Amino acid sequence: DVALLSEVRSRFLKSIDVYIPVEQLDSEGSQRFFELIASHPGRSTFRLMLTHGTDISLPVVVNKFKVEPSNELLEALSKDYQLSFSK
């Protein structure tokens, strides 16, 4: 079978981890970030990983949001944040 990458990604991607430096989550940055996430509802779990320096990352459970891993969302997130995916 031949399938579009966006279809395969949407069907098989279970979660997206977004690594965000703590410094970027001021009130303006966090509002912009969550507006972006909220504008792409879907079935994939979204996990926020707060980072500080290179050695510390803290997972934050965000049960409210599930996202559609569209090209637009991934491009927007990858401009400012580090992403990790799991299937």
Secondary structure as GFF3:
##gff-version 3
##sequence-region A 1 87
A	DSSP	alpha_helix	5	12	.	.	.	ID=ss1
A	DSSP	beta_strand	15	21	.	.	.	ID=ss2
A	DSSP	three_ten_helix	22	24	.	.	.	ID=ss3
A	DSSP	alpha_helix	27	38	.	.	.	ID=ss4
A	DSSP	beta_strand	41	52	.	.	.	ID=ss5
A	DSSP	beta_strand	56	67	.	.	.	ID=ss6
A	DSSP	alpha_helix	71	80	.	.	.	ID=ss7
A	DSSP	beta_strand	82	86	.	.	.	ID=ss8
###
